[in-house]
Amino acid sequence: MVKETHLAKHRKEYSKSELSISDLPKNPIAGVKTWVDLAISEDVLEPTAMNLGTVNRSLEPNIRTVLLKDIIDEEFVFYTNYESRKGDEIKAFENVCLHFFWPELQKQIRIKGVASKVDSQLSDTYFDMRPKESRIGACISPQSKKIESREELIEKHEQMMKLDTIKRPKNWGGYKIKPHYIEFWQGRMNRVHDRIVFEKEDTDWINYRIAP
Ligand SMILES: Cc1cc2nc3c(=O)[nH]c(=O)nc-3n(C[C@H](O)[C@H](O)[C@H](O)COP(=O)(O)O)c2cc1C
């Protein structure tokens, strides 16, 4: 018999909005931008945070959160360490998944696409915009690698704070995701949620509704 734990009993009804195909622009990238802008204007905690799903060479999936920093030429851009776990996995398989969830808006978006590195000039430009502390953070962290202690990072950080110029390390930069599938989800009453899918067919986007 299933026990009624507090987890099993925990549920929310969604009734904030509804979603039809006609509510979304023909180009779903514009739709994503509208929803991210809405999340920003509604002051949700991390409006640009998206989960990035990748798979490793053993076909084990991994997910972590990254921040959407730009949408350029219809591609979604984030920045990271190219030698991190995600960097290794993207090198092995460029097919990735992005996922936004804004509980306050009762909305989520799933994006499937292909990742590639952005131009190094763009990475330089974004790197130079970051506060000094964040630039140093990118330089000193061998992201996803085993380290002996936190102290060694703090020490490197303090040393680098003495420098006037912090240049972008070559192992740090942006990825852009070229989407071929974008799904918009709006929570509705009684779990009859709205789901609208856009799929790229040659150069056009087709759209259709799927079941919740
Ligand atoms: C809200 C939030 C935003 C984050 N943004 C980034 C980001 O933009 N880039 C990044 O490399 N890591 C970011 N992180 C850290 C990643 O989630 C992750 O821990 C790190 O990138 C290492 O992942 P990996 O070992 O799978 O490569 C963020 C974490 C959180 C919680």
The ligand as a Gaussian input file, in Angstrom:
#p B3LYP/6-31G(d) Opt

LIG

0 1
 C       21.596000      29.880000     -10.908000
 C       22.884000      29.248000     -11.399000
 C       23.513000      29.773000     -12.518000
 C       24.693000      29.209000     -13.001000
 N       25.251000      29.718000     -14.125000
 C       26.357000      29.122000     -14.644000
 C       26.884000      29.568000     -15.906000
 O       26.340000      30.472000     -16.576000
 N       28.007000      28.956000     -16.359000
 C       28.621000      27.933000     -15.678000
 O       29.652000      27.429000     -16.142000
 N       28.119000      27.467000     -14.506000
 C       27.002000      28.032000     -13.979000
 N       26.463000      27.558000     -12.797000
 C       27.117000      26.397000     -12.152000
 C       26.679000      25.122000     -12.895000
 O       25.356000      24.773000     -12.526000
 C       27.621000      23.919000     -12.650000
 O       27.759000      23.658000     -11.273000
 C       28.999000      24.151000     -13.248000
 O       28.931000      24.802000     -14.496000
 C       29.741000      22.821000     -13.435000
 O       28.984000      21.955000     -14.262000
 P       29.637000      20.706000     -15.004000
 O       30.542000      20.030000     -14.010000
 O       28.498000      19.830000     -15.389000
 O       30.404000      21.206000     -16.199000
 C       25.277000      28.097000     -12.319000
 C       24.618000      27.562000     -11.207000
 C       23.446000      28.131000     -10.761000
 C       22.738000      27.513000      -9.574000

